Each structure stands twice: as C-alpha cells, then as structure tokens.
Amino acid sequence: MRKVLIVEDDLNIAEMTRLFLSKSGYSCKVAADGAEAASVVEQEYFDLVLLDVMLPQIDGFELIPYIK
C-alpha cells in the first residue's frame, strides 16, 4: 500500500483529502504544520507528500529541501 503524507493546516481540507485517498487504497497520515511534518518524515517513509506552502511554523518552501 502506498503511503501519503498530507501537510495541510486547514483541517477540513486535510480530512477530505485523507478520506478520498484512503477510499482509493492509499495509507494516509496528516500533519497540520511544517514542524509536525518534519518530525513525521524523520520517522517514516512516504511515497508522496502533498504539501501546502502556506503553513504555520515552517512553510512548505522551507520544508521541501528537508523532505528531500
């Protein structure tokens, strides 16, 4: 099963995205801000990261090199 990290501070958007991807057979995890996402990618491997760029704490543009 493919793993997807959804990094989105709008909880309604994050939950809707998680729901649709889960129903399509993906394993999903949600992070609400850049700091949480950085912590999660240190602990787990993801096949795809759906990343909002306007995030609290660490924005998406700062997070991209960290994820790589």
mmCIF file as gemmi writes it, N, C-alpha and C atoms, coordinates in Angstrom:
data_model
loop_
_atom_site.group_PDB
_atom_site.id
_atom_site.type_symbol
_atom_site.label_atom_id
_atom_site.label_alt_id
_atom_site.label_comp_id
_atom_site.label_asym_id
_atom_site.label_entity_id
_atom_site.label_seq_id
_atom_site.pdbx_PDB_ins_code
_atom_site.Cartn_x
_atom_site.Cartn_y
_atom_site.Cartn_z
_atom_site.occupancy
_atom_site.B_iso_or_equiv
_atom_site.pdbx_formal_charge
_atom_site.auth_seq_id
_atom_site.auth_asym_id
_atom_site.pdbx_PDB_model_num
ATOM 1 N N . MET Axp A 1 ? 0.84 -1.178 0 1 0 ? 1 A 1
ATOM 2 C CA . MET Axp A 1 ? 0 0 0 1 0 ? 1 A 1
ATOM 3 C C . MET Axp A 1 ? 0.891 1.248 0 1 0 ? 1 A 1
ATOM 4 N N . ARG Axp A 2 ? 0.582 2.186 -0.844 1 0 ? 2 A 1
ATOM 5 C CA . ARG Axp A 2 ? 1.335 3.432 -0.948 1 0 ? 2 A 1
ATOM 6 C C . ARG Axp A 2 ? 0.998 4.355 0.22 1 0 ? 2 A 1
ATOM 7 N N . LYS Axp A 3 ? 2.036 5.026 0.751 1 0 ? 3 A 1
ATOM 8 C CA . LYS Axp A 3 ? 1.853 5.92 1.894 1 0 ? 3 A 1
ATOM 9 C C . LYS Axp A 3 ? 1.933 7.372 1.44 1 0 ? 3 A 1
ATOM 10 N N . VAL Axp A 4 ? 0.966 8.176 1.905 1 0 ? 4 A 1
ATOM 11 C CA . VAL Axp A 4 ? 0.892 9.584 1.545 1 0 ? 4 A 1
ATOM 12 C C . VAL Axp A 4 ? 0.878 10.417 2.82 1 0 ? 4 A 1
ATOM 13 N N . LEU Axp A 5 ? 1.706 11.452 2.851 1 0 ? 5 A 1
ATOM 14 C CA . LEU Axp A 5 ? 1.674 12.43 3.929 1 0 ? 5 A 1
ATOM 15 C C . LEU Axp A 5 ? 0.972 13.673 3.404 1 0 ? 5 A 1
ATOM 16 N N . ILE Axp A 6 ? -0.084 14.072 4.082 1 0 ? 6 A 1
ATOM 17 C CA . ILE Axp A 6 ? -0.839 15.273 3.723 1 0 ? 6 A 1
ATOM 18 C C . ILE Axp A 6 ? -0.449 16.353 4.724 1 0 ? 6 A 1
ATOM 19 N N . VAL Axp A 7 ? 0.168 17.428 4.243 1 0 ? 7 A 1
ATOM 20 C CA . VAL Axp A 7 ? 0.591 18.525 5.113 1 0 ? 7 A 1
ATOM 21 C C . VAL Axp A 7 ? -0.307 19.714 4.791 1 0 ? 7 A 1
ATOM 22 N N . GLU Axp A 8 ? -1.269 19.955 5.669 1 0 ? 8 A 1
ATOM 23 C CA . GLU Axp A 8 ? -2.301 20.966 5.422 1 0 ? 8 A 1
ATOM 24 C C . GLU Axp A 8 ? -2.799 21.5 6.757 1 0 ? 8 A 1
ATOM 25 N N . ASP Axp A 9 ? -2.803 22.821 6.913 1 0 ? 9 A 1
ATOM 26 C CA . ASP Axp A 9 ? -3.252 23.415 8.174 1 0 ? 9 A 1
ATOM 27 C C . ASP Axp A 9 ? -4.762 23.616 8.244 1 0 ? 9 A 1
ATOM 28 N N . ASP Axp A 10 ? -5.449 23.559 7.128 1 0 ? 10 A 1
ATOM 29 C CA . ASP Axp A 10 ? -6.913 23.621 7.129 1 0 ? 10 A 1
ATOM 30 C C . ASP Axp A 10 ? -7.431 22.2 7.355 1 0 ? 10 A 1
ATOM 31 N N . LEU Axp A 11 ? -7.942 21.945 8.541 1 0 ? 11 A 1
ATOM 32 C CA . LEU Axp A 11 ? -8.315 20.581 8.916 1 0 ? 11 A 1
ATOM 33 C C . LEU Axp A 11 ? -9.424 19.997 8.053 1 0 ? 11 A 1
ATOM 34 N N . ASN Axp A 12 ? -10.339 20.819 7.559 1 0 ? 12 A 1
ATOM 35 C CA . ASN Axp A 12 ? -11.399 20.312 6.682 1 0 ? 12 A 1
ATOM 36 C C . ASN Axp A 12 ? -10.827 19.812 5.351 1 0 ? 12 A 1
ATOM 37 N N . ILE Axp A 13 ? -9.919 20.576 4.78 1 0 ? 13 A 1
ATOM 38 C CA . ILE Axp A 13 ? -9.286 20.162 3.522 1 0 ? 13 A 1
ATOM 39 C C . ILE Axp A 13 ? -8.45 18.907 3.746 1 0 ? 13 A 1
ATOM 40 N N . ALA Axp A 14 ? -7.691 18.887 4.833 1 0 ? 14 A 1
ATOM 41 C CA . ALA Axp A 14 ? -6.846 17.731 5.131 1 0 ? 14 A 1
ATOM 42 C C . ALA Axp A 14 ? -7.684 16.465 5.298 1 0 ? 14 A 1
ATOM 43 N N . GLU Axp A 15 ? -8.781 16.575 6.03 1 0 ? 15 A 1
ATOM 44 C CA . GLU Axp A 15 ? -9.625 15.399 6.275 1 0 ? 15 A 1
ATOM 45 C C . GLU Axp A 15 ? -10.315 14.931 5.001 1 0 ? 15 A 1
ATOM 46 N N . MET Axp A 16 ? -10.778 15.85 4.18 1 0 ? 16 A 1
ATOM 47 C CA . MET Axp A 16 ? -11.424 15.474 2.923 1 0 ? 16 A 1
ATOM 48 C C . MET Axp A 16 ? -10.424 14.779 1.999 1 0 ? 16 A 1
ATOM 49 N N . THR Axp A 17 ? -9.218 15.31 1.91 1 0 ? 17 A 1
ATOM 50 C CA . THR Axp A 17 ? -8.174 14.7 1.086 1 0 ? 17 A 1
ATOM 51 C C . THR Axp A 17 ? -7.829 13.31 1.61 1 0 ? 17 A 1
ATOM 52 N N . ARG Axp A 18 ? -7.671 13.191 2.93 1 0 ? 18 A 1
ATOM 53 C CA . ARG Axp A 18 ? -7.368 11.903 3.541 1 0 ? 18 A 1
ATOM 54 C C . ARG Axp A 18 ? -8.465 10.884 3.258 1 0 ? 18 A 1
ATOM 55 N N . LEU Axp A 19 ? -9.706 11.305 3.367 1 0 ? 19 A 1
ATOM 56 C CA . LEU Axp A 19 ? -10.846 10.426 3.133 1 0 ? 19 A 1
ATOM 57 C C . LEU Axp A 19 ? -10.856 9.901 1.694 1 0 ? 19 A 1
ATOM 58 N N . PHE Axp A 20 ? -10.704 10.779 0.719 1 0 ? 20 A 1
ATOM 59 C CA . PHE Axp A 20 ? -10.725 10.367 -0.683 1 0 ? 20 A 1
ATOM 60 C C . PHE Axp A 20 ? -9.548 9.444 -1.019 1 0 ? 20 A 1
ATOM 61 N N . LEU Axp A 21 ? -8.365 9.785 -0.528 1 0 ? 21 A 1
ATOM 62 C CA . LEU Axp A 21 ? -7.203 8.946 -0.808 1 0 ? 21 A 1
ATOM 63 C C . LEU Axp A 21 ? -7.312 7.59 -0.115 1 0 ? 21 A 1
ATOM 64 N N . SER Axp A 22 ? -7.81 7.578 1.097 1 0 ? 22 A 1
ATOM 65 C CA . SER Axp A 22 ? -7.989 6.312 1.824 1 0 ? 22 A 1
ATOM 66 C C . SER Axp A 22 ? -8.969 5.403 1.106 1 0 ? 22 A 1
ATOM 67 N N . LYS Axp A 23 ? -10.05 5.972 0.606 1 0 ? 23 A 1
ATOM 68 C CA . LYS Axp A 23 ? -11.035 5.177 -0.135 1 0 ? 23 A 1
ATOM 69 C C . LYS Axp A 23 ? -10.47 4.656 -1.449 1 0 ? 23 A 1
ATOM 70 N N . SER Axp A 24 ? -9.41 5.3 -1.945 1 0 ? 24 A 1
ATOM 71 C CA . SER Axp A 24 ? -8.769 4.851 -3.178 1 0 ? 24 A 1
ATOM 72 C C . SER Axp A 24 ? -7.63 3.873 -2.907 1 0 ? 24 A 1
ATOM 73 N N . GLY Axp A 25 ? -7.454 3.505 -1.645 1 0 ? 25 A 1
ATOM 74 C CA . GLY Axp A 25 ? -6.475 2.487 -1.311 1 0 ? 25 A 1
ATOM 75 C C . GLY Axp A 25 ? -5.135 2.971 -0.808 1 0 ? 25 A 1
ATOM 76 N N . TYR Axp A 26 ? -5.015 4.26 -0.514 1 0 ? 26 A 1
ATOM 77 C CA . TYR Axp A 26 ? -3.759 4.803 -0.005 1 0 ? 26 A 1
ATOM 78 C C . TYR Axp A 26 ? -3.781 4.842 1.52 1 0 ? 26 A 1
ATOM 79 N N . SER Axp A 27 ? -2.615 4.658 2.117 1 0 ? 27 A 1
ATOM 80 C CA . SER Axp A 27 ? -2.451 4.82 3.548 1 0 ? 27 A 1
ATOM 81 C C . SER Axp A 27 ? -2.036 6.269 3.78 1 0 ? 27 A 1
ATOM 82 N N . CYS Axp A 28 ? -2.801 7.017 4.573 1 0 ? 28 A 1
ATOM 83 C CA . CYS Axp A 28 ? -2.561 8.451 4.726 1 0 ? 28 A 1
ATOM 84 C C . CYS Axp A 28 ? -2.266 8.842 6.159 1 0 ? 28 A 1
ATOM 85 N N . LYS Axp A 29 ? -1.422 9.854 6.285 1 0 ? 29 A 1
ATOM 86 C CA . LYS Axp A 29 ? -1.148 10.477 7.564 1 0 ? 29 A 1
ATOM 87 C C . LYS Axp A 29 ? -1.24 11.978 7.335 1 0 ? 29 A 1
ATOM 88 N N . VAL Axp A 30 ? -1.744 12.712 8.336 1 0 ? 30 A 1
ATOM 89 C CA . VAL Axp A 30 ? -1.928 14.158 8.209 1 0 ? 30 A 1
ATOM 90 C C . VAL Axp A 30 ? -1.028 14.873 9.206 1 0 ? 30 A 1
ATOM 91 N N . ALA Axp A 31 ? -0.361 15.931 8.745 1 0 ? 31 A 1
ATOM 92 C CA . ALA Axp A 31 ? 0.398 16.837 9.603 1 0 ? 31 A 1
ATOM 93 C C . ALA Axp A 31 ? -0.188 18.234 9.423 1 0 ? 31 A 1
ATOM 94 N N . ALA Axp A 32 ? -0.417 18.935 10.535 1 0 ? 32 A 1
ATOM 95 C CA . ALA Axp A 32 ? -1.106 20.223 10.487 1 0 ? 32 A 1
ATOM 96 C C . ALA Axp A 32 ? -0.18 21.422 10.318 1 0 ? 32 A 1
ATOM 97 N N . ASP Axp A 33 ? 1.121 21.228 10.466 1 0 ? 33 A 1
ATOM 98 C CA . ASP Axp A 33 ? 2.062 22.332 10.261 1 0 ? 33 A 1
ATOM 99 C C . ASP Axp A 33 ? 3.422 21.785 9.823 1 0 ? 33 A 1
ATOM 100 N N . GLY Axp A 34 ? 4.303 22.688 9.447 1 0 ? 34 A 1
ATOM 101 C CA . GLY Axp A 34 ? 5.596 22.277 8.929 1 0 ? 34 A 1
ATOM 102 C C . GLY Axp A 34 ? 6.473 21.561 9.938 1 0 ? 34 A 1
ATOM 103 N N . ALA Axp A 35 ? 6.42 21.987 11.193 1 0 ? 35 A 1
ATOM 104 C CA . ALA Axp A 35 ? 7.235 21.34 12.23 1 0 ? 35 A 1
ATOM 105 C C . ALA Axp A 35 ? 6.786 19.903 12.457 1 0 ? 35 A 1
ATOM 106 N N . GLU Axp A 36 ? 5.486 19.681 12.491 1 0 ? 36 A 1
ATOM 107 C CA . GLU Axp A 36 ? 4.959 18.325 12.654 1 0 ? 36 A 1
ATOM 108 C C . GLU Axp A 36 ? 5.337 17.454 11.457 1 0 ? 36 A 1
ATOM 109 N N . ALA Axp A 37 ? 5.246 18.011 10.253 1 0 ? 37 A 1
ATOM 110 C CA . ALA Axp A 37 ? 5.609 17.268 9.043 1 0 ? 37 A 1
ATOM 111 C C . ALA Axp A 37 ? 7.085 16.882 9.068 1 0 ? 37 A 1
ATOM 112 N N . ALA Axp A 38 ? 7.953 17.796 9.494 1 0 ? 38 A 1
ATOM 113 C CA . ALA Axp A 38 ? 9.386 17.496 9.576 1 0 ? 38 A 1
ATOM 114 C C . ALA Axp A 38 ? 9.636 16.342 10.537 1 0 ? 38 A 1
ATOM 115 N N . SER Axp A 39 ? 8.935 16.35 11.647 1 0 ? 39 A 1
ATOM 116 C CA . SER Axp A 39 ? 9.077 15.275 12.628 1 0 ? 39 A 1
ATOM 117 C C . SER Axp A 39 ? 8.605 13.937 12.064 1 0 ? 39 A 1
ATOM 118 N N . VAL Axp A 40 ? 7.491 13.953 11.349 1 0 ? 40 A 1
ATOM 119 C CA . VAL Axp A 40 ? 6.922 12.727 10.793 1 0 ? 40 A 1
ATOM 120 C C . VAL Axp A 40 ? 7.831 12.131 9.717 1 0 ? 40 A 1
ATOM 121 N N . VAL Axp A 41 ? 8.398 12.971 8.834 1 0 ? 41 A 1
ATOM 122 C CA . VAL Axp A 41 ? 9.244 12.426 7.761 1 0 ? 41 A 1
ATOM 123 C C . VAL Axp A 41 ? 10.571 11.888 8.293 1 0 ? 41 A 1
ATOM 124 N N . GLU Axp A 42 ? 10.965 12.308 9.482 1 0 ? 42 A 1
ATOM 125 C CA . GLU Axp A 42 ? 12.161 11.733 10.104 1 0 ? 42 A 1
ATOM 126 C C . GLU Axp A 42 ? 11.919 10.301 10.557 1 0 ? 42 A 1
ATOM 127 N N . GLN Axp A 43 ? 10.665 9.976 10.862 1 0 ? 43 A 1
ATOM 128 C CA . GLN Axp A 43 ? 10.328 8.679 11.435 1 0 ? 43 A 1
ATOM 129 C C . GLN Axp A 43 ? 9.773 7.681 10.427 1 0 ? 43 A 1
ATOM 130 N N . GLU Axp A 44 ? 9.209 8.166 9.319 1 0 ? 44 A 1
ATOM 131 C CA . GLU Axp A 44 ? 8.541 7.283 8.36 1 0 ? 44 A 1
ATOM 132 C C . GLU Axp A 44 ? 8.909 7.66 6.928 1 0 ? 44 A 1
ATOM 133 N N . TYR Axp A 45 ? 8.797 6.671 6.028 1 0 ? 45 A 1
ATOM 134 C CA . TYR Axp A 45 ? 8.988 6.886 4.596 1 0 ? 45 A 1
ATOM 135 C C . TYR Axp A 45 ? 7.618 7.085 3.959 1 0 ? 45 A 1
ATOM 136 N N . PHE Axp A 46 ? 7.511 8.028 3.038 1 0 ? 46 A 1
ATOM 137 C CA . PHE Axp A 46 ? 6.264 8.266 2.303 1 0 ? 46 A 1
ATOM 138 C C . PHE Axp A 46 ? 6.551 8.23 0.813 1 0 ? 46 A 1
ATOM 139 N N . ASP Axp A 47 ? 5.619 7.658 0.059 1 0 ? 47 A 1
ATOM 140 C CA . ASP Axp A 47 ? 5.739 7.625 -1.394 1 0 ? 47 A 1
ATOM 141 C C . ASP Axp A 47 ? 5.394 8.973 -2.003 1 0 ? 47 A 1
ATOM 142 N N . LEU Axp A 48 ? 4.559 9.741 -1.303 1 0 ? 48 A 1
ATOM 143 C CA . LEU Axp A 48 ? 4.116 11.038 -1.81 1 0 ? 48 A 1
ATOM 144 C C . LEU Axp A 48 ? 3.852 11.962 -0.631 1 0 ? 48 A 1
ATOM 145 N N . VAL Axp A 49 ? 4.236 13.237 -0.791 1 0 ? 49 A 1
ATOM 146 C CA . VAL Axp A 49 ? 3.908 14.261 0.206 1 0 ? 49 A 1
ATOM 147 C C . VAL Axp A 49 ? 3.095 15.334 -0.506 1 0 ? 49 A 1
ATOM 148 N N . LEU Axp A 50 ? 1.857 15.517 -0.063 1 0 ? 50 A 1
ATOM 149 C CA . LEU Axp A 50 ? 1.019 16.602 -0.571 1 0 ? 50 A 1
ATOM 150 C C . LEU Axp A 50 ? 1.226 17.765 0.386 1 0 ? 50 A 1
ATOM 151 N N . LEU Axp A 51 ? 1.852 18.825 -0.1 1 0 ? 51 A 1
ATOM 152 C CA . LEU Axp A 51 ? 2.373 19.867 0.772 1 0 ? 51 A 1
ATOM 153 C C . LEU Axp A 51 ? 1.774 21.23 0.462 1 0 ? 51 A 1
ATOM 154 N N . ASP Axp A 52 ? 1.091 21.782 1.449 1 0 ? 52 A 1
ATOM 155 C CA . ASP Axp A 52 ? 0.623 23.167 1.374 1 0 ? 52 A 1
ATOM 156 C C . ASP Axp A 52 ? 1.849 24.053 1.574 1 0 ? 52 A 1
ATOM 157 N N . VAL Axp A 53 ? 1.938 25.171 0.882 1 0 ? 53 A 1
ATOM 158 C CA . VAL Axp A 53 ? 3.119 26.018 1.038 1 0 ? 53 A 1
ATOM 159 C C . VAL Axp A 53 ? 2.936 27.082 2.121 1 0 ? 53 A 1
ATOM 160 N N . MET Axp A 54 ? 1.706 27.451 2.426 1 0 ? 54 A 1
ATOM 161 C CA . MET Axp A 54 ? 1.457 28.46 3.457 1 0 ? 54 A 1
ATOM 162 C C . MET Axp A 54 ? 1.067 27.747 4.75 1 0 ? 54 A 1
ATOM 163 N N . LEU Axp A 55 ? 2.07 27.438 5.556 1 0 ? 55 A 1
ATOM 164 C CA . LEU Axp A 55 ? 1.879 26.68 6.787 1 0 ? 55 A 1
ATOM 165 C C . LEU Axp A 55 ? 2.401 27.476 7.98 1 0 ? 55 A 1
ATOM 166 N N . PRO Axp A 56 ? 1.846 27.202 9.17 1 0 ? 56 A 1
ATOM 167 C CA . PRO Axp A 56 ? 2.419 27.813 10.37 1 0 ? 56 A 1
ATOM 168 C C . PRO Axp A 56 ? 3.77 27.169 10.713 1 0 ? 56 A 1
ATOM 169 N N . GLN Axp A 57 ? 4.588 27.897 11.434 1 0 ? 57 A 1
ATOM 170 C CA . GLN Axp A 57 ? 5.901 27.49 11.926 1 0 ? 57 A 1
ATOM 171 C C . GLN Axp A 57 ? 6.918 27.367 10.8 1 0 ? 57 A 1
ATOM 172 N N . ILE Axp A 58 ? 6.909 26.299 10.031 1 0 ? 58 A 1
ATOM 173 C CA . ILE Axp A 58 ? 7.831 26.12 8.903 1 0 ? 58 A 1
ATOM 174 C C . ILE Axp A 58 ? 6.975 26.058 7.64 1 0 ? 58 A 1
ATOM 175 N N . ASP Axp A 59 ? 7.197 26.987 6.687 1 0 ? 59 A 1
ATOM 176 C CA . ASP Axp A 59 ? 6.35 26.96 5.486 1 0 ? 59 A 1
ATOM 177 C C . ASP Axp A 59 ? 6.788 25.842 4.534 1 0 ? 59 A 1
ATOM 178 N N . GLY Axp A 60 ? 5.95 25.562 3.573 1 0 ? 60 A 1
ATOM 179 C CA . GLY Axp A 60 ? 6.187 24.469 2.65 1 0 ? 60 A 1
ATOM 180 C C . GLY Axp A 60 ? 7.46 24.616 1.833 1 0 ? 60 A 1
ATOM 181 N N . PHE Axp A 61 ? 7.811 25.857 1.465 1 0 ? 61 A 1
ATOM 182 C CA . PHE Axp A 61 ? 9.026 26.071 0.682 1 0 ? 61 A 1
ATOM 183 C C . PHE Axp A 61 ? 10.273 25.718 1.491 1 0 ? 61 A 1
ATOM 184 N N . GLU Axp A 62 ? 10.275 26.012 2.773 1 0 ? 62 A 1
ATOM 185 C CA . GLU Axp A 62 ? 11.399 25.65 3.637 1 0 ? 62 A 1
ATOM 186 C C . GLU Axp A 62 ? 11.457 24.142 3.873 1 0 ? 62 A 1
ATOM 187 N N . LEU Axp A 63 ? 10.311 23.523 3.847 1 0 ? 63 A 1
ATOM 188 C CA . LEU Axp A 63 ? 10.219 22.096 4.152 1 0 ? 63 A 1
ATOM 189 C C . LEU Axp A 63 ? 10.673 21.191 2.994 1 0 ? 63 A 1
ATOM 190 N N . ILE Axp A 64 ? 10.537 21.67 1.771 1 0 ? 64 A 1
ATOM 191 C CA . ILE Axp A 64 ? 10.875 20.835 0.595 1 0 ? 64 A 1
ATOM 192 C C . ILE Axp A 64 ? 12.312 20.311 0.643 1 0 ? 64 A 1
ATOM 193 N N . PRO Axp A 65 ? 13.338 21.144 0.86 1 0 ? 65 A 1
ATOM 194 C CA . PRO Axp A 65 ? 14.702 20.595 0.912 1 0 ? 65 A 1
ATOM 195 C C . PRO Axp A 65 ? 14.878 19.616 2.078 1 0 ? 65 A 1
ATOM 196 N N . TYR Axp A 66 ? 14.194 19.866 3.173 1 0 ? 66 A 1
ATOM 197 C CA . TYR Axp A 66 ? 14.287 18.977 4.333 1 0 ? 66 A 1
ATOM 198 C C . TYR Axp A 66 ? 13.732 17.595 4.02 1 0 ? 66 A 1
ATOM 199 N N . ILE Axp A 67 ? 12.619 17.568 3.291 1 0 ? 67 A 1
ATOM 200 C CA . ILE Axp A 67 ? 11.982 16.295 2.924 1 0 ? 67 A 1
ATOM 201 C C . ILE Axp A 67 ? 12.877 15.516 1.96 1 0 ? 67 A 1
ATOM 202 N N . LYS Axp A 68 ? 13.514 16.225 1.033 1 0 ? 68 A 1
ATOM 203 C CA . LYS Axp A 68 ? 14.374 15.551 0.054 1 0 ? 68 A 1
ATOM 204 C C . LYS Axp A 68 ? 15.467 14.802 0.756 1 0 ? 68 A 1
